[in-house]
Amino acid sequence: MLCKLYLYQVKLHKMIIKKIIFIILIFPSILLSKQVRTEIGERYEKENIAVFEILDDSRDYSKGIGKKMTALIEHSLTKMNRFNIVDRQNLDKYLKEMELQLAGITDKQLIEVGKIYGYSKALTGKIVSANVTVEYNDDETISLFAEIEMVLQIVDVETTKILYSSKLRGTSYYSTTSYPSNSLRESLINDACNNLAYKVENKMRDTFKIVLKISDIYDGKVYLLVGRNQGINKKTRFRVYSKQDDIILSSGNVISGGYKHKGTLRIKELNNDYLIASISRGRNIQVGDIAKETVIGDFGFGIALNYASYNITPFQKTYQNSIKPNEGKMRISLNKNEYALGIHVKMGYNGILFSPNLSLGLLFGDFFKSSYAIDTRFNFDININLYQEVLKLIISPYIGMGISFTTIGEIYGGNYYTDNFIYLKNGAKIDSRDIMFGIGALASLQYNVTDTIGINFGVGYRFYTNPINLGIFSEGNEISLPENIKTVNLTGLEFTLGAFFIL
């Protein structure tokens, strides 16, 4: 009986130990999910940030640069309207009363001060260099380069974890013909400070992206409880994620489910404390999904292959000069051509409905054997969404200008005399440069693989003038022909296949 009781107690102890181990293993996952629920709510809460005075030991024209940078950074963060900035005067007063200095403040003291003033993040920095370099140029001008380097740190007060630490550089430039006075150098240092503050602002915007839950979805529109009062503007986009379930192994270990990307939102209506967004990409977006601020640029860049009309009418004719008829002859020979391959590079504004842009193309002609052209266009793209912003129909009317370079003939059988003293050498090539103006339009289907990368296929037609001759040349010298020769005509069909990138 005692033996059975002992075995039962041992078995009970093992069960209790297993449960304790299971709780220990599973508790971090429960705690993590609780933190997600508390940290990411439906309404965005601004971060409380303390900006400690930027340290520096600068002298002369860069003296006091630390205080200047502190004021500029505070101004930039206030302008962003994304943070609650702790009153630095009271903060500095407290540090002095406690006989603390930022350079020697400990992690424990940073937390204690944070508890008193209620900030969760601290921004600290130190100027490591500030100087103006002077260069004397050969043209008797003087170039001045101002540069400020600062080590910036963003600290999570609760964990004392450094969220960001890096060296940032602010610069400015000026050219003058007079002696660079101290006041000019101070002005350049000020410009470099402004440049550095701008970079700090961008870094803070990247580090503290707005993250919150979708509060409501109605009639295909998504509602987020964040707006202008939290530093949102109409260009802001949001990527949507859903929290995946954690996987609990039989051993009790937990594998985090992570987050799954579901789509992208574009702001349709922006108010002070909320916004209404449309779904520009994605399916099954639901209330409670997490929306994270993202940046999708306004600048577009594209590259496309095109197969387009490149008409050359065949022409064969030989000219014999009358001055020395027994000498060389001029042979004009144009081979027939109907289409040519080309490549176009396109860049410009990426708008919602309209995207004006400029493109520059190189048309290979007959693969540079005798002809090629440069085609420049001003495009005005009209964007029509067929499915969200994933599949688009793009209508692109444009104004174009093409310049062609064509070898139209050669000299053979000896030198070709244009008068008793001037002649074209035997074997010399004869080149024609021509310009054409016109209009055209392309209709393209574009499939956006991601928010920033798309592929497209298009077909179009263009109307260009007949070639206007810019000159006939042989070995770099302009010459005259016995008659006008028509070279390339760009009017006709065009087919394109390309890729588009948003930067």
Summary of the structure (lengths in Angstrom):
residues: 503
radius of gyration: 35.3
end to end distance: 79.8
largest distance: 137.0
contacts: 1548
relative contact order: 0.09
helix: 22%
strand: 50%
